[in-house]
Amino acid sequence: MEAEAALREQAQGCGELGSPLYAALLERLADDLAAGGPTARVLRGHEHDPGPSALALRLLGSVHRLVLERRAGALAAYWPSVGGTWDDADGTAAVLDLLAREPDLVAEWLDRPPQTNEVGRAAALVGALRHLPVAARLPVRLVELGSSGGLNLLADRLPLPEGAWRGPTPAPWPGLRLVDPVGCDPHPVDVRTTQGRLTLTAYVWADQTDRLERLRHALDLAQRHPVDVRRSSARELLAEVEPREGAVTVVWHSVVWQYLDEAERRDVTARIDDLAARASASAPVAHVAMEPRRRHPDAPREMLVTLRCWPGDGAEQVLGVAAPHGVPVVWERESPSP
Ligand SMILES: C[S@@+](CC[C@H](N)C(=O)[O-])C[C@H]1O[C@@H](n2cnc3c(N)ncnc32)[C@H](O)[C@@H]1O
């Protein structure tokens, strides 16, 4: 996709997903690119990057990281993530000034894919766990595929954001406890390092302060409660998993399926079926997902929260629909009451 179109398309997406700052700024940067300004210099060589490579988010992630590192001069005054106040005209001028002064520094992060770990998605996971059959309410052995920094492995410790759930509230599970949660990612982000924390923070949109606050809280929590994220693919991690006596094994993933190739999707599905076939009342197995899907071929894509569990028929239940960054989740069915 042409870079200018990519910036404008992302501007629209950011507007729809609640980031007026990025929506306005990306439109201005697209204008500047078209006029051959500093944006054109920074994006040289990326004019034809493929659409899914999210050029606009790589660019703004790079700018945001310089602000967070206090290397962006006057721009900090306009960046809400560090206490500034956005102003369309002056803020854009400050970004363009940064691009003009430090084109190589900004371009440094254009060659890496945006990496995020959306802590809000834990609200979908926790709500889905509360939909497990009462008989399966055992300690939860959580197995996460595509964990990024692994912050959602702390789901039982993360506070539920205000207004996180709409529709029928899932019945409480007071003793909910994760045991030995484990995750995997071919490109894990190490949240014990400054660089890892900077990466995850920089790709959050700078005016989405709720999202940033959730992330920062989870990053702090992860310093005290280290997460176990293996450098491996979903297929490799699942191959090591077995149903466990006295625990419910929950395989979970959010916004990961699109990254698996056909062969890996088939293997992961087959492995979950295999675990399901060996599930028992004392070692149940469940599959929870939050993935963009269509309910039927003509339906729009929605972030469906789904659950299957075994022993039982393992029929998939659509529990609700989440916002792309996790919250709010609109639940569609009652959960079983203990
Ligand atoms: C959009 S992120 C979602 C991260 C996390 N699940 C969340 O919701 O915040 C997708 C993640 O999938 C990972 N990924 C890509 N290929 C994968 C694979 N074959 N197996 C497991 N994870 C993979 C990426 O590295 C990336 O961290």
The ligand as a MOL file (V3000), in Angstrom:
LIG
                    3D

  0  0  0     0  0            999 V3000
M  V30 BEGIN CTAB
M  V30 COUNTS 27 29 0 0 0
M  V30 BEGIN ATOM
M  V30 1 C -1.3330 -9.0250 18.4130 0
M  V30 2 S -0.1690 -9.8240 19.4320 0 CHG=1
M  V30 3 C -1.2130 -10.3610 20.7750 0
M  V30 4 C -0.4360 -10.5930 22.0190 0
M  V30 5 C -1.2990 -10.9940 23.2310 0
M  V30 6 N -1.9810 -12.2370 22.9920 0
M  V30 7 C -2.2910 -9.9090 23.5850 0
M  V30 8 O -3.5020 -10.1250 23.3600 0
M  V30 9 O -1.8750 -8.8670 24.0720 0 CHG=-1
M  V30 10 C 0.1420 -11.3410 18.5630 0
M  V30 11 C 1.2940 -12.1490 19.1360 0
M  V30 12 O 1.3450 -13.4300 18.4870 0
M  V30 13 C 2.7030 -13.8000 18.4030 0
M  V30 14 N 2.8960 -14.8830 17.4250 0
M  V30 15 C 3.1890 -14.7950 16.1160 0
M  V30 16 N 3.3360 -16.0280 15.5770 0
M  V30 17 C 3.1090 -16.9250 16.5700 0
M  V30 18 C 3.1440 -18.3490 16.6530 0
M  V30 19 N 3.4030 -19.0990 15.5850 0
M  V30 20 N 2.8990 -18.9310 17.8590 0
M  V30 21 C 2.6230 -18.1680 18.9390 0
M  V30 22 N 2.5960 -16.8180 18.9150 0
M  V30 23 C 2.8350 -16.2000 17.7510 0
M  V30 24 C 3.3820 -12.4810 18.0250 0
M  V30 25 O 4.7720 -12.5360 18.2500 0
M  V30 26 C 2.6510 -11.4920 18.9250 0
M  V30 27 O 3.3060 -11.3300 20.1720 0
M  V30 END ATOM
M  V30 BEGIN BOND
M  V30 1 1 1 2
M  V30 2 1 2 3
M  V30 3 1 2 10
M  V30 4 1 3 4
M  V30 5 1 4 5
M  V30 6 1 5 6
M  V30 7 1 5 7
M  V30 8 2 7 8
M  V30 9 1 7 9
M  V30 10 1 10 11
M  V30 11 1 11 12
M  V30 12 1 11 26
M  V30 13 1 12 13
M  V30 14 1 13 14
M  V30 15 1 13 24
M  V30 16 1 14 15
M  V30 17 1 14 23
M  V30 18 2 15 16
M  V30 19 1 16 17
M  V30 20 1 17 18
M  V30 21 2 17 23
M  V30 22 1 18 19
M  V30 23 2 18 20
M  V30 24 1 20 21
M  V30 25 2 21 22
M  V30 26 1 22 23
M  V30 27 1 24 25
M  V30 28 1 24 26
M  V30 29 1 26 27
M  V30 END BOND
M  V30 END CTAB
M  END
